[in-house]
Amino acid sequence: MFERISPQASYGAGPADQNQQSGRDLRLDLFRGLSLLFIFIDHIPNNVLSYVTLRSIAFSDAAEVFVFISGYVAATVYGKALQRQGCIAATRRIYHRVWQLYVAHILTFVVLAAGVCYATLRLQNQSYAEDFGIDNFIDEPQVAIVKLLLLQYQPQFLDILPIYMIFLGVFPFLLLLLRRCLPLPLLLSGVLYVLTLRFGWQPQSYPDNEAWYFNPLAWQFLFVIGATAGYAPYSRQPLPLNRAWLPKLAIAVAIAVAIINVSWMIHGAYDAFPALLRQELSPLVGDKANLAPLRLISFLALAIATAHAIARESQFLRRPIAQLVIRCGQHSLQIFCLGILLSVLGQIVLTSIRTDIPMQLAVDLAGVLLMVAIAELLTRYNASGGRHSSTAAVTAGMSSVARRRNLGAIKRLVTAYSASWRSVS
């Protein structure tokens, strides 16, 4: 299944030109970067560009991509640390990452809340606080802050990092289970997933004791699937998934789902167009909070099909545009937090100025440009010695040709944005 995805890599920042030397599988960075761009686009309500993101051709969306790749990369990186440095060193690295995620989560909330409060006062729009879920913070900050620190208060868009922290919090135990018996964590995780769907288990959030937007008891299954696939090459018990029929089945399922989902999308715009199997399938894919089984099947089929359609050594990964997206995936935490803030800013800009299609496209393009530009700057910062790590050493070897290509791609994107902005104006 995922044998075509090489795990022998360190996933920080690194250039496409160093693929062979570093052992990176840049497809992971590419699709994680795409998922971050899609999350930014999908978070802006009624955004016309959301019709060309993943959710337009699959029952799943960018959240599934993010969680799966997070599990895969965690098993790759910390599995290697477990093999080479031992359990204590691997655990220390894992909890250091949890702390980074926690700090990023809190700081993102602070910036988001400050920005929304400023926009509320400046634009005299009292609905912003409720739209972005910080009205409770304004009404009772002494309670909301405590709940935020306990991960029980999750304003708009700040609901995926908490489950990631929880998953990494128990990851040392998962790693030990993977090392002892590779299929065991997958079996236990699958049982928990089924029981969660059957009995409706879910944690509650502040302030109304509502269910979490991402139920960690359900979404852990996708994370563990990714972790199992990522750790498999380190294990002496490989997964029996390398079957010739599997990619063919996955491609067939992915195509069928795409046809069905596109028919639903067209039906939403034109009632006369038939929505294939909507009455039968819609109830089975709508429960995103609990990772509805058809969402899971749709994502896994698409992941397997993609892994076999795009080779690890594909020349596409060396193209300038692909490398810009790869940079985003290599700096996933920073770009994710930036994307959240840009989604909020984009929604405020659209509601305060106008919401027509040219304006939507201008906001989308500006956000994407800023995300890829920041990712490129982070790569250059690491390459200049701003962060002393093995990944910075890999980045330092990036050829001047690759850098010129990236700069050329950014310039073309800026030119396109300027043209679109003039058309809006």
Secondary structure in CASP SS format (residue, H / E / C, confidence):
PFRMAT SS
TARGET T0000
AUTHOR 0000-0000-0000
METHOD secondary structure of the structure
MODEL  1
M C 1.00
F C 1.00
E C 1.00
R C 1.00
I C 1.00
S C 1.00
P C 1.00
Q C 1.00
A C 1.00
S C 1.00
Y C 1.00
G C 1.00
A C 1.00
G C 1.00
P C 1.00
A H 1.00
D H 1.00
Q H 1.00
N H 1.00
Q H 1.00
Q H 1.00
S H 1.00
G C 1.00
R C 1.00
D C 1.00
L H 1.00
R H 1.00
L H 1.00
D H 1.00
L H 1.00
F H 1.00
R H 1.00
G H 1.00
L H 1.00
S H 1.00
L H 1.00
L H 1.00
F H 1.00
I H 1.00
F H 1.00
I H 1.00
D H 1.00
H H 1.00
I C 1.00
P C 1.00
N C 1.00
N C 1.00
V H 1.00
L H 1.00
S H 1.00
Y H 1.00
V H 1.00
T C 1.00
L H 1.00
R H 1.00
S H 1.00
I C 1.00
A C 1.00
F C 1.00
S C 1.00
D C 1.00
A H 1.00
A H 1.00
E H 1.00
V H 1.00
F H 1.00
V H 1.00
F H 1.00
I H 1.00
S H 1.00
G H 1.00
Y H 1.00
V H 1.00
A H 1.00
A H 1.00
T H 1.00
V H 1.00
Y H 1.00
G H 1.00
K H 1.00
A H 1.00
L H 1.00
Q H 1.00
R H 1.00
Q H 1.00
G C 1.00
C H 1.00
I H 1.00
A H 1.00
A H 1.00
T H 1.00
R H 1.00
R H 1.00
I H 1.00
Y H 1.00
H H 1.00
R H 1.00
V H 1.00
W H 1.00
Q H 1.00
L H 1.00
Y H 1.00
V H 1.00
A H 1.00
H H 1.00
I H 1.00
L H 1.00
T H 1.00
F H 1.00
V H 1.00
V H 1.00
L H 1.00
A H 1.00
A H 1.00
G H 1.00
V H 1.00
C H 1.00
Y H 1.00
A H 1.00
T H 1.00
L H 1.00
R H 1.00
L H 1.00
Q C 1.00
N C 1.00
Q C 1.00
S H 1.00
Y H 1.00
A H 1.00
E H 1.00
D H 1.00
F C 1.00
G C 1.00
I C 1.00
D H 1.00
N H 1.00
F H 1.00
I H 1.00
D H 1.00
E C 1.00
P H 1.00
Q H 1.00
V H 1.00
A H 1.00
I H 1.00
V H 1.00
K H 1.00
L H 1.00
L H 1.00
L C 1.00
L C 1.00
Q C 1.00
Y E 1.00
Q C 1.00
P C 1.00
Q C 1.00
F C 1.00
L C 1.00
D C 1.00
I C 1.00
L H 1.00
P H 1.00
I H 1.00
Y H 1.00
M H 1.00
I H 1.00
F H 1.00
L H 1.00
G H 1.00
V C 1.00
F H 1.00
P H 1.00
F H 1.00
L H 1.00
L H 1.00
L H 1.00
L H 1.00
L H 1.00
R H 1.00
R H 1.00
C C 1.00
L C 1.00
P H 1.00
L H 1.00
P H 1.00
L H 1.00
L H 1.00
L H 1.00
S H 1.00
G H 1.00
V H 1.00
L H 1.00
Y H 1.00
V H 1.00
L H 1.00
T H 1.00
L H 1.00
R H 1.00
F H 1.00
G C 1.00
W C 1.00
Q C 1.00
P C 1.00
Q E 1.00
S E 1.00
Y E 1.00
P C 1.00
D C 1.00
N C 1.00
E E 1.00
A E 1.00
W C 1.00
Y C 1.00
F C 1.00
N C 1.00
P H 1.00
L H 1.00
A H 1.00
W H 1.00
Q H 1.00
F H 1.00
L H 1.00
F H 1.00
V H 1.00
I H 1.00
G H 1.00
A H 1.00
T H 1.00
A H 1.00
G H 1.00
Y H 1.00
A H 1.00
P H 1.00
Y H 1.00
S C 1.00
R C 1.00
Q C 1.00
P C 1.00
L C 1.00
P C 1.00
L C 1.00
N C 1.00
R C 1.00
A C 1.00
W H 1.00
L H 1.00
P H 1.00
K H 1.00
L H 1.00
A H 1.00
I H 1.00
A H 1.00
V H 1.00
A H 1.00
I H 1.00
A H 1.00
V H 1.00
A H 1.00
I H 1.00
I H 1.00
N H 1.00
V H 1.00
S H 1.00
W H 1.00
M H 1.00
I H 1.00
H H 1.00
G H 1.00
A H 1.00
Y C 1.00
D C 1.00
A C 1.00
F C 1.00
P C 1.00
A C 1.00
L C 1.00
L C 1.00
R H 1.00
Q H 1.00
E H 1.00
L H 1.00
S H 1.00
P H 1.00
L H 1.00
V H 1.00
G C 1.00
D C 1.00
K C 1.00
A C 1.00
N C 1.00
L C 1.00
A C 1.00
P H 1.00
L H 1.00
R H 1.00
L H 1.00
I H 1.00
S H 1.00
F H 1.00
L H 1.00
A H 1.00
L H 1.00
A H 1.00
I H 1.00
A H 1.00
T H 1.00
A H 1.00
H H 1.00
A H 1.00
I C 1.00
A C 1.00
R C 1.00
E C 1.00
S C 1.00
Q H 1.00
F H 1.00
L H 1.00
R H 1.00
R C 1.00
P H 1.00
I H 1.00
A H 1.00
Q H 1.00
L H 1.00
V H 1.00
I H 1.00
R H 1.00
C H 1.00
G H 1.00
Q H 1.00
H C 1.00
S H 1.00
L H 1.00
Q H 1.00
I H 1.00
F H 1.00
C H 1.00
L H 1.00
G H 1.00
I H 1.00
L H 1.00
L H 1.00
S H 1.00
V H 1.00
L H 1.00
G H 1.00
Q H 1.00
I H 1.00
V H 1.00
L H 1.00
T H 1.00
S H 1.00
I C 1.00
R C 1.00
T C 1.00
D C 1.00
I H 1.00
P H 1.00
M H 1.00
Q H 1.00
L H 1.00
A H 1.00
V H 1.00
D H 1.00
L H 1.00
A H 1.00
G H 1.00
V H 1.00
L H 1.00
L H 1.00
M H 1.00
V H 1.00
A H 1.00
I H 1.00
A H 1.00
E H 1.00
L H 1.00
L H 1.00
T H 1.00
R H 1.00
Y H 1.00
N H 1.00
A H 1.00
S C 1.00
G C 1.00
G C 1.00
R C 1.00
H C 1.00
S C 1.00
S H 1.00
T H 1.00
A H 1.00
A H 1.00
V H 1.00
T H 1.00
A H 1.00
G C 1.00
M C 1.00
S C 1.00
S H 1.00
V H 1.00
A H 1.00
R H 1.00
R H 1.00
R H 1.00
N H 1.00
L H 1.00
G H 1.00
A H 1.00
I H 1.00
K H 1.00
R H 1.00
L H 1.00
V H 1.00
T H 1.00
A H 1.00
Y H 1.00
S H 1.00
A H 1.00
S H 1.00
W H 1.00
R H 1.00
S H 1.00
V H 1.00
S C 1.00
END
